């Protein structure tokens, strides 16, 4: 199988590239390496994964922007992929609030560019789109919740399903631009012969992730612990997310690409069995590292949700897939990787 992975130097894209290269696929990773710019930091991040992928003989690396239609069409035309994993995107809510036009150009227009470039060379190919739970906007907050000792819980449901409305609610520019891409990919299956899988992802984490305060919170907390630097928690720390190890996500990609299921939308996360609150993550890091850091509490950020947990029953049923790695083991692996690569975070 020949696969193009956009955003191939990101944590998700790089792990997908490594996995499919290991299965003997021909892989082309396509990335513009602008993640550090998005989060306004001098430290290199995606460049690490970019260089890491150099060791795989069946991985081709192309440094380019999905907004460059001519370049995209040229690369797709030459490589002629059987499948595309579209993981490229602008992932920061803060960035989208500051520069919504650029956010839209990457997540909405860039996604349409990828769809069209793929359709021109393989009208019956398979496309996976890395969407987000943010497409549901403030509708997630309509479900009643209860406050427990270390976390918030839903009162009447276990998790958010794909039937949750995407309309009549507040969205950040990031949520809107990702939703636009989400709908373009769904429409590609409706209006053509492309087979598409929209994966609305919750908190994906793993090794080779460079967390920032605005994105990648598990990695960010682990890095701060290993550096002995203080943490800022916005709100009371009881906010909860379901967390999914990146390797488990890539197995879900594989199940869709190699399976016979039709096009569909799948909520993709750890589900109710794999959740963490910020306070629980801090306790877990204390236990794993034997360290403590100073934790400062600040006011709630405007667009933070108190709880988001994915109902992953559809993905489990349709893809015959389930998460395998527990949060405890996964966080331990992240800590070990950060410790082994401490020089990257100085």
Legacy VTK file of the C-alpha trace (Angstrom):
# vtk DataFile Version 3.0
C-alpha trace
ASCII
DATASET POLYDATA
POINTS 346 float
0.000 0.000 0.000
1.186 3.529 -0.819
0.208 6.073 1.843
0.618 9.827 2.053
0.578 11.205 5.601
0.126 14.957 5.796
1.424 16.466 8.999
3.808 13.524 9.006
6.282 15.185 11.367
3.690 15.687 14.088
3.303 13.182 16.892
0.329 11.391 15.327
1.667 11.552 11.781
5.158 10.370 12.711
3.876 7.396 14.682
1.571 6.489 11.792
4.486 6.741 9.351
6.660 4.490 11.501
3.862 1.936 11.922
2.952 1.632 8.259
6.583 1.695 7.136
7.118 -1.227 9.509
4.344 -3.087 7.710
6.158 -2.677 4.407
4.053 0.157 3.015
5.544 2.930 0.899
4.995 6.097 2.924
5.327 9.755 1.960
5.236 12.268 4.810
4.286 15.824 3.923
4.856 18.627 6.446
5.736 22.318 6.516
7.371 22.135 9.981
5.549 25.210 11.321
4.426 23.844 14.701
6.964 25.896 16.689
5.698 29.042 14.966
2.101 28.201 15.877
2.971 27.981 19.566
5.396 30.917 19.438
8.411 29.038 20.819
12.032 28.936 19.752
12.455 25.274 20.661
12.294 22.847 17.765
9.558 20.224 17.983
8.377 18.557 14.768
11.934 18.751 13.464
12.792 15.911 15.862
10.216 13.587 14.312
11.190 14.770 10.833
14.770 13.668 11.434
13.652 10.499 13.218
11.821 9.309 10.099
14.975 9.621 8.029
16.064 6.135 9.099
13.198 4.380 7.299
14.130 3.513 3.720
10.493 3.296 2.618
9.587 6.756 3.974
9.876 9.757 1.655
9.886 13.190 3.287
8.527 16.262 1.512
8.738 19.636 3.205
5.800 21.636 1.841
2.552 23.333 2.837
-0.898 21.854 2.139
-2.009 25.367 1.199
0.297 25.226 -1.844
-2.106 23.553 -4.280
0.367 23.221 -7.138
2.967 21.511 -4.974
0.337 19.254 -3.422
-1.011 18.214 -6.815
2.498 17.561 -8.125
3.415 15.343 -5.160
0.138 13.416 -5.236
0.379 13.001 -8.993
3.896 11.588 -8.815
3.336 9.293 -5.800
-0.210 8.108 -6.666
-1.277 7.032 -3.167
-3.757 4.292 -2.349
-4.593 5.994 0.940
-4.133 9.305 2.720
-3.988 10.034 6.443
-4.631 13.760 6.734
-3.065 14.705 10.061
-1.797 18.145 9.042
-3.477 21.001 10.811
-3.306 23.960 13.108
-4.053 22.451 16.569
-4.094 25.483 18.887
-7.228 27.245 20.115
-5.116 30.239 21.142
-3.563 30.560 17.696
-7.006 30.430 16.083
-8.211 33.293 18.274
-5.207 35.436 17.361
-5.101 34.735 13.629
-8.408 33.157 12.551
-7.740 33.712 8.849
-4.556 31.654 8.917
-6.261 29.030 11.072
-9.023 28.736 8.463
-6.563 28.619 5.580
-4.765 25.639 7.158
-7.618 23.600 8.600
-10.443 24.326 6.169
-8.888 25.305 2.834
-5.860 23.068 3.358
-8.105 20.071 3.960
-10.097 20.760 0.796
-6.822 20.989 -1.115
-5.833 17.537 0.157
-9.227 16.053 -0.735
-9.103 17.437 -4.265
-5.474 16.475 -4.878
-6.253 12.905 -3.801
-9.457 12.679 -5.795
-7.656 13.793 -8.975
-5.194 10.880 -8.839
-7.247 8.153 -7.119
-10.997 8.689 -7.109
-11.560 5.391 -5.284
-8.911 5.753 -2.615
-9.308 5.800 1.168
-8.888 8.989 3.189
-8.661 9.339 6.973
-9.171 12.815 8.424
-7.901 13.676 11.897
-10.778 15.753 13.229
-11.412 16.819 16.826
-14.006 16.708 19.585
-14.058 20.516 19.367
-16.474 20.215 16.429
-19.252 19.704 19.003
-18.596 23.134 20.507
-20.477 24.177 23.618
-23.122 21.498 23.063
-20.888 19.242 25.155
-21.618 21.504 28.124
-25.365 20.863 27.895
-25.018 17.465 29.556
-25.459 17.671 33.352
-22.317 17.000 35.376
-21.463 16.320 39.019
-18.371 17.447 40.906
-16.466 14.720 42.743
-13.362 14.817 44.916
-10.811 14.806 42.076
-12.918 15.103 38.919
-16.132 16.022 37.141
-18.414 13.256 35.869
-21.426 13.166 33.573
-24.657 12.525 35.458
-26.689 10.749 32.774
-24.242 9.529 30.092
-20.835 7.859 29.981
-19.516 9.761 26.990
-20.270 11.976 24.005
-21.481 10.068 20.947
-21.375 10.974 17.251
-25.040 12.022 17.512
-24.111 15.089 19.574
-25.158 18.170 17.603
-22.551 20.357 15.914
-25.090 23.218 15.498
-26.636 26.017 17.575
-23.684 26.459 19.901
-20.527 28.455 20.434
-17.325 27.386 18.679
-13.814 28.764 18.735
-12.318 29.551 15.312
-10.340 26.324 15.726
-13.512 24.301 16.223
-15.087 25.938 13.176
-12.115 25.384 10.867
-11.737 21.745 11.901
-15.480 21.230 11.461
-15.265 22.687 7.952
-12.567 20.155 7.097
-14.629 17.423 8.756
-17.601 18.243 6.521
-15.504 18.516 3.346
-14.208 14.986 3.979
-17.694 13.641 4.678
-18.927 15.342 1.513
-16.135 13.740 -0.531
-17.618 10.344 0.299
-21.139 11.590 -0.435
-20.351 13.229 -3.777
-17.680 10.869 -5.107
-16.285 7.365 -4.759
-13.691 8.241 -2.115
-13.983 6.130 1.025
-13.480 8.404 4.023
-13.111 7.997 7.769
-13.512 11.063 9.975
-11.839 10.438 13.346
-13.035 12.998 15.907
-10.167 12.702 18.327
-10.037 13.427 22.018
-6.723 13.635 23.915
-4.086 11.713 21.960
-0.729 11.387 23.708
2.522 9.486 23.381
6.269 9.572 23.012
7.920 12.099 20.715
5.231 14.633 21.658
6.342 18.164 22.429
3.613 19.504 24.692
2.805 23.145 25.156
0.521 24.850 27.629
-2.116 25.282 24.912
-1.877 21.779 23.437
-0.583 18.353 24.460
-1.262 18.661 28.187
-0.028 15.221 29.283
3.362 15.784 27.655
3.443 19.367 28.972
2.836 18.240 32.551
5.427 15.455 32.235
8.042 17.870 30.877
7.438 20.337 33.709
7.777 17.548 36.285
11.033 16.291 34.840
12.382 19.858 34.745
11.220 20.567 38.274
9.402 23.662 37.027
6.068 24.980 38.351
2.750 24.196 36.690
-0.231 26.462 36.182
-3.646 24.809 36.393
-6.508 26.844 34.996
-9.694 26.208 36.969
-9.883 23.740 39.819
-8.012 20.876 38.146
-10.995 18.536 38.202
-11.597 18.862 34.454
-11.537 15.443 32.771
-10.552 14.108 29.354
-10.471 10.605 27.957
-6.924 9.865 26.839
-5.731 7.586 24.038
-2.217 6.280 23.480
-1.008 7.187 19.989
-0.199 3.572 19.144
-3.798 2.609 19.842
-4.965 5.422 17.554
-2.745 4.178 14.733
-4.159 0.668 15.141
-7.601 2.200 14.595
-6.309 3.850 11.417
-5.057 0.465 10.259
-8.390 -1.182 11.036
-10.186 1.349 8.868
-7.684 1.276 5.998
-7.543 -2.513 5.759
-11.154 -3.243 6.712
-14.266 -3.286 4.593
-16.389 -0.829 6.514
-17.846 2.041 4.521
-17.278 5.735 5.059
-18.134 7.018 8.498
-17.564 9.344 11.426
-15.963 7.928 14.565
-15.400 9.476 17.964
-11.877 8.435 18.826
-10.430 8.517 22.318
-9.743 6.356 25.304
-13.426 6.234 26.185
-14.925 6.020 29.693
-12.387 3.391 30.795
-9.369 5.636 30.100
-9.832 9.056 31.650
-7.773 11.484 33.704
-8.411 14.768 35.434
-5.612 17.305 35.775
-5.401 16.604 39.511
-5.226 12.879 38.852
-2.454 13.347 36.304
-0.457 15.402 38.815
-0.852 12.644 41.431
0.134 10.005 38.889
3.248 11.967 37.901
4.205 12.354 41.553
3.901 8.592 41.985
5.842 7.709 38.821
8.646 10.262 39.181
8.904 10.494 42.975
8.939 14.263 42.515
6.687 17.177 43.292
6.399 20.549 41.608
4.765 23.765 42.658
1.226 23.986 41.282
-0.411 27.378 40.870
-4.148 27.694 40.261
-5.478 30.437 38.013
-8.938 31.412 36.780
-10.801 29.268 34.257
-9.989 29.950 30.645
-12.989 31.029 28.625
-13.223 28.039 26.302
-12.201 25.228 28.641
-14.654 22.340 29.088
-15.065 20.757 32.509
-15.414 17.315 31.020
-15.152 15.615 27.675
-15.254 11.828 27.373
-15.742 10.060 24.040
-18.342 7.375 23.525
-16.204 5.034 21.406
-18.783 2.236 21.071
-19.228 2.849 17.332
-15.498 2.594 16.638
-15.221 -0.517 18.804
-18.117 -2.184 17.029
-17.409 -1.109 13.454
-13.607 -1.263 13.432
-13.340 -4.229 15.825
-10.895 -2.150 17.820
-10.386 -1.094 21.445
-7.706 0.817 23.354
-5.087 -1.455 24.891
-2.716 0.775 26.876
-3.840 2.149 30.242
-3.222 5.786 31.194
-0.874 4.669 33.979
1.359 2.727 31.583
1.122 5.375 28.886
2.071 8.249 31.186
4.971 6.146 32.437
6.225 5.743 28.873
5.963 9.504 28.261
7.935 10.235 31.444
10.631 7.739 30.447
10.934 9.285 26.980
11.159 12.835 28.352
13.809 11.689 30.843
15.838 9.986 28.109
15.678 13.128 25.938
16.054 15.803 28.606
18.400 17.850 26.418
15.544 18.536 23.983
13.647 20.501 26.613
16.367 22.747 28.024
LINES 1 347
346 0 1 2 3 4 5 6 7 8 9 10 11 12 13 14 15 16 17 18 19 20 21 22 23 24 25 26 27 28 29 30 31 32 33 34 35 36 37 38 39 40 41 42 43 44 45 46 47 48 49 50 51 52 53 54 55 56 57 58 59 60 61 62 63 64 65 66 67 68 69 70 71 72 73 74 75 76 77 78 79 80 81 82 83 84 85 86 87 88 89 90 91 92 93 94 95 96 97 98 99 100 101 102 103 104 105 106 107 108 109 110 111 112 113 114 115 116 117 118 119 120 121 122 123 124 125 126 127 128 129 130 131 132 133 134 135 136 137 138 139 140 141 142 143 144 145 146 147 148 149 150 151 152 153 154 155 156 157 158 159 160 161 162 163 164 165 166 167 168 169 170 171 172 173 174 175 176 177 178 179 180 181 182 183 184 185 186 187 188 189 190 191 192 193 194 195 196 197 198 199 200 201 202 203 204 205 206 207 208 209 210 211 212 213 214 215 216 217 218 219 220 221 222 223 224 225 226 227 228 229 230 231 232 233 234 235 236 237 238 239 240 241 242 243 244 245 246 247 248 249 250 251 252 253 254 255 256 257 258 259 260 261 262 263 264 265 266 267 268 269 270 271 272 273 274 275 276 277 278 279 280 281 282 283 284 285 286 287 288 289 290 291 292 293 294 295 296 297 298 299 300 301 302 303 304 305 306 307 308 309 310 311 312 313 314 315 316 317 318 319 320 321 322 323 324 325 326 327 328 329 330 331 332 333 334 335 336 337 338 339 340 341 342 343 344 345
